[in-house]
Amino acid sequence: MELYIVSHTHDAVFRSLSDPTRRALFERLCLDGEKTVAALTEYAGVSQPAVSKHLGILKQVGLVSGRQSGRQTHYAAHVEALAPLVDWTQRMSRFWDVKLDGIEDLLKRMDQ
């Protein structure tokens, strides 16, 4: 298996989603579409300033974007920014498939 180096961008996406509050905010935006900070705060279980800070981190790595409308910012998810995570999980899935196939072959030989 080739060595896979995680880039700084990849690492930033993983790190940003490692926080359960940020993951929940991102999931809500993915499932429900564009939302204001106030609407997201209702479900977040944290203060509005905390939600804004979490959204700022998600925005830095390209997982969300904000659109200003009057005094409110409407946030939307960018699912395509999950590509590094999808790529990594596919690589790891192939790795484990090979390993588990080897174990299966070994067990079959031992049964004979």
Helices and strands as residue ranges (DSSP letters): H 8-17, H 20-32, E 35-36, H 37-44, H 48-60, E 64-69, E 72-77, G 79-82, H 83-111
